[in-house]
Amino acid sequence: MKLRMFKQSTILIALSLIGLFFTSMTRATLFDPTRPANRSYEISNGALSLESTIVSEERRLATINGRVMRVGDRFQGATLIAIYPYRVELKRGSRIIYLRLHPRLNKTDAVTEKE
């Protein structure tokens, strides 16, 4: 009887360790789909870069320099004051900083190749 309980507890411990191993491996391979691929989040010159926004009735989030932020969060001395679908507003002192998700595009004439 004791031998049977010992075998069962040994199997249970072994299965738990295997499950723990695979769980930790799975977590290591997960990634944040809102972060651009092959992007370094170390920005040395202090530039702010808006990378994504999530705007819904339940929440408003913005990813700035790899950090997910909500209205009221502070980053590099600036406070996030508004999140819109394609831009955010930050306040640093008395100055308002606007970050756009996509840079402004200027229309240009299409270049066609001559044969």
ABEGO torsion letter per residue (X at the ends): XAAAAAAAAAAAAAAAAAAAAAAAAAAAABBBAABBBGBBABBAAGBBBBABBBBBAABBBBBBGGBBBBBGBBBGGBBBABBBAABBBBBBEABBBBBBABBBBBBBBBBBBBX
